[in-house]
């Protein structure tokens, strides 16, 4: 066992990718081959001298979140080009990287954590990084311009706690694209073993709860989209696309 290590760790150590987040994304997408066999679990223990190869090269973003967001942008025909974006729950920076590659003018990248975002984004002059920052307590003065598009990917907290804090930063014609993670929206008693929600009725219940909450708080639902890229434990997730009510408060 001494010569064995987690596959995601070995991939990073070998220099195939720069971060464990990216390594995990590739593994879960079935793009990593170990000794001729496709392995899809990041925690799989393999020998360090194993022959490891990537199918079709690396993913184009610093994190697999970029793949999720790109699919949603395409589905809803959203063009981030020349827009001011706020990325809530930026983490490694998959969403931020995605909108930058779509020619966003500027991105306010916000996360309660610290030191997670990819170095390339930390150095990017278009990225204003606000770490150790909770959107619920963010002062208006910290964001000196209206936001055209807010993208959200948060964990261990309901979107009902996050959406209200977004409103004062959103432009009158601004929009929100938020990732609904049912495992964090339903009660703990509804979450199945391993933190995965397999029951479609429970997932739909979570989505409807967020839709209703948003519409009671000055937003209108422009669409719902099931993400083709699942969560890290295999959870099915959904994007909700929101805009201000025509007669909503600015």
ABEGO torsion letter per residue (X at the ends): XAABBBAAAAAAAAGABABAAAAAAAAAAGABBBGGBBBABAABBBBAABBBBBBGEBBABABAAAAAAAAAAAAAGBBABGBBBBBBGAEAGAAAAAAAAAGBABBBBBBABBGABBAAAAABAABBBBBGBBAAABBAAABABBBABBBBBBBGBBAAAAAAAAAAABBAABBBBBBBBAAAABBAAABBBGGBBABAAAAAAAAAAAAAAAAAAGBBBAEBBBBABBBAAGBBBBBBBBBBBAABBX
